Amino acid sequence: MAARGVEVGEKVRIRHGDRKGKLGVVIAHERRKTQSRLWNGRIEIKQHLTYVVEFDEDISQRRVPGSYLDLV
């Protein structure tokens, strides 16, 4: 089950990507905007909530979407 609404300080496990299976702690969350141009010339702007995860091992911190996280 994807972890949405994770609070700062909670322990999480990564579900996808090159950090799959790693344990970490959420140290911040931020909203990011992306934009793309549609076929009809319009610009679509989307807002994403990402979490900054610091890992237990000596791995650099990473911004991760909530769908990639599992609560521990």
trRosetta pair geometry for C-beta under 8 A, 3 or more apart (Angstrom, degrees):
i j d omega theta_ij theta_ji phi_ij phi_ji
1 70 7.2 103 65 -123 60 85
2 15 7.7 -93 -102 12 69 157
2 66 6.0 82 165 133 106 81
2 67 4.4 -33 -132 -129 140 53
2 68 7.7 35 -133 -2 96 21
2 69 6.8 75 -162 59 65 65
2 70 7.7 -86 -120 -81 29 61
3 6 4.9 49 143 -65 112 114
3 12 6.2 -134 48 -125 163 115
3 66 5.9 -125 88 -169 63 83
3 69 4.1 -71 47 104 117 102
3 70 5.8 156 -30 -118 113 17
3 71 4.9 134 -106 -39 130 82
4 66 4.6 77 -102 154 63 144
4 67 7.7 14 -69 -68 93 58
5 66 7.7 62 -4 -141 39 146
6 10 5.3 -130 -171 58 92 139
6 12 6.5 6 -143 -72 151 132
6 26 5.4 150 133 -44 121 164
6 29 7.3 151 76 -72 88 134
6 51 5.9 4 69 -96 129 151
6 66 6.5 -180 0 -124 108 98
6 69 6.1 -37 -45 112 153 155
6 71 7.0 -176 -110 -82 103 95
7 10 5.2 101 64 -26 75 116
7 26 7.1 145 99 79 35 137
8 26 5.5 -125 -123 113 42 98
8 27 6.5 38 -152 -165 94 20
8 28 6.3 21 -110 -90 116 31
8 29 6.9 -127 -67 -8 88 92
9 25 6.6 -15 -149 -175 29 107
9 26 6.7 -40 17 70 23 83
9 27 7.9 74 -65 -103 46 43
10 25 7.2 163 82 -150 31 66
10 26 5.3 14 53 25 79 116
10 71 6.4 -46 164 -129 127 94
11 23 6.5 -4 -174 -171 102 101
11 24 7.4 162 -152 88 61 31
11 25 5.7 -39 -98 -95 59 72
11 71 7.4 88 84 -164 64 60
11 72 4.3 -62 114 54 106 119
12 23 7.5 158 85 -153 40 56
12 24 5.9 -25 65 69 84 79
12 25 7.3 138 18 -109 81 22
12 26 6.0 63 -6 -41 126 95
12 51 7.7 63 12 118 165 152
12 53 6.3 -89 64 -120 123 126
12 69 4.5 -28 -169 -159 136 108
12 70 6.4 138 -164 68 76 43
12 71 6.1 -52 -107 -103 72 39
12 72 6.2 -172 -107 -9 16 94
13 21 6.7 -18 -175 -150 105 27
13 22 7.1 164 -151 81 63 35
13 23 5.6 -33 -97 -96 76 63
13 24 7.8 138 -99 22 30 72
13 69 7.3 127 64 -160 43 58
13 70 4.6 -25 61 64 94 102
13 71 8.0 3 17 91 82 6
13 72 5.4 104 -28 -67 97 103
14 17 6.6 -71 167 56 124 102
14 19 4.5 19 80 110 171 97
14 20 5.6 -122 110 -108 100 29
14 21 6.7 -37 68 23 85 25
14 22 5.1 15 23 51 118 84
14 24 7.0 42 -36 12 98 117
14 53 7.2 155 -70 105 103 167
14 64 6.6 -111 -115 -132 101 155
14 68 5.9 -7 -152 153 74 100
14 69 6.8 -40 -105 -101 46 56
14 70 7.9 -122 -35 20 3 86
15 20 6.7 -12 149 -131 18 82
15 67 7.8 -92 57 140 134 57
15 68 5.3 -161 46 -167 91 50
15 69 6.7 -129 -5 -59 102 7
15 70 5.5 106 -61 -25 105 102
16 20 6.0 -20 -151 -90 10 101
16 68 5.0 -97 39 -128 98 93
17 20 5.9 163 64 -48 49 83
17 64 8.0 -140 28 -123 151 103
17 68 6.6 7 1 -145 118 135
19 22 4.6 -66 177 24 85 132
19 24 8.0 2 166 -25 133 134
19 55 7.2 -128 -154 -83 126 137
19 59 7.1 139 -118 149 111 156
19 62 6.2 -152 -27 23 159 165
19 64 7.8 -91 64 -88 139 130
22 55 5.4 -22 158 -133 127 123
22 56 7.6 -166 179 30 86 89
22 57 7.0 -90 -147 21 112 114
22 59 6.9 -34 -158 35 155 157
23 55 7.0 113 86 -151 48 73
23 56 5.0 14 88 -4 98 126
23 72 6.4 32 -132 -60 104 159
24 53 4.1 75 116 171 143 105
24 54 5.8 167 -167 82 103 35
24 55 4.2 -58 -94 -97 107 53
24 56 6.3 -138 -93 -19 49 71
24 62 8.0 -84 -111 39 175 99
25 53 7.0 149 70 -155 30 68
25 54 5.4 -22 61 62 85 90
25 56 7.7 96 -15 -65 91 73
26 29 6.9 6 -180 -55 120 92
26 51 5.0 -51 -130 -176 110 121
26 52 7.0 105 -159 70 63 54
26 53 5.8 -42 -94 -98 55 70
26 69 7.9 26 -70 -134 115 154
27 52 5.3 -62 64 100 87 102
27 53 7.2 139 9 -123 83 19
27 54 4.9 48 -25 -10 128 113
27 61 6.9 -53 30 -134 133 142
28 51 7.4 161 89 -160 47 55
28 52 4.2 14 57 37 91 123
29 49 6.3 12 176 -178 114 93
29 50 6.9 175 -154 91 69 41
29 51 4.9 -31 -102 -104 87 66
29 52 7.0 -153 -80 9 34 76
30 49 7.7 168 88 -151 32 55
30 50 5.9 -18 64 63 78 87
30 52 7.0 47 0 -30 105 104
30 63 7.6 -51 47 -131 112 118
31 47 5.6 -2 -176 -176 109 105
31 48 7.1 152 -157 77 58 41
31 49 5.7 -32 -100 -96 70 64
31 50 7.8 145 -108 19 21 73
32 47 7.3 155 79 -157 38 56
32 48 5.0 -23 63 63 89 94
32 49 8.0 161 19 -93 74 16
32 50 5.7 13 1 3 119 119
32 63 7.9 67 -34 173 144 145
33 45 5.9 -4 -171 -173 111 100
33 46 7.0 157 -153 81 60 43
33 47 5.4 -29 -97 -100 75 68
33 48 7.6 168 -88 17 25 76
34 45 7.4 164 84 -152 39 54
34 46 5.3 -13 60 59 88 94
34 48 6.7 26 -2 -6 106 118
35 43 5.5 9 -177 178 116 104
35 44 6.6 161 -153 81 63 47
35 45 4.7 -23 -97 -98 92 72
35 46 7.5 170 -86 18 41 67
36 43 7.3 163 81 -155 30 62
36 44 5.4 -16 61 58 81 98
36 46 7.9 9 8 1 99 107
37 41 7.1 -26 -172 -146 99 28
37 42 7.5 157 -156 85 57 36
37 43 5.7 -36 -100 -100 63 70
37 44 7.8 167 -100 15 13 78
38 41 7.0 -30 74 41 79 22
38 42 4.7 -1 40 63 120 85
38 43 7.3 -159 3 -87 85 18
38 44 5.6 82 -45 -23 106 110
48 65 6.5 -60 179 -109 118 106
49 65 7.5 98 84 -141 60 69
49 66 6.2 16 94 -22 103 118
50 63 4.6 32 152 178 136 100
50 64 6.4 146 -165 67 87 26
50 65 5.6 -58 -109 -85 76 52
50 66 7.8 -143 -117 -29 33 70
51 63 7.2 153 76 -155 34 55
51 64 5.4 -33 66 66 87 82
51 65 7.6 107 16 -141 83 9
51 66 6.4 95 -15 -78 116 67
51 69 6.5 10 45 -46 147 149
52 61 5.8 31 177 162 92 124
52 62 7.4 167 -151 84 55 31
52 63 5.6 -31 -94 -95 67 67
52 64 7.8 137 -104 17 19 77
53 61 6.3 175 85 -157 43 79
53 62 5.5 -19 58 62 93 81
53 63 7.8 150 13 -104 77 17
53 64 5.2 1 -1 12 123 127
53 69 7.6 177 -73 -98 138 116
54 61 4.6 -36 -93 -99 67 106
55 59 4.3 3 57 59 146 108
55 61 7.1 -175 -1 -99 76 51
55 62 7.5 38 -34 8 107 104
59 62 7.7 -21 134 -25 108 111
64 68 4.8 -111 -180 74 104 131
64 69 6.2 111 122 -56 126 99
65 68 5.3 97 66 0 74 103
65 69 7.9 -149 102 -10 45 93
66 69 5.7 -63 -154 29 44 113
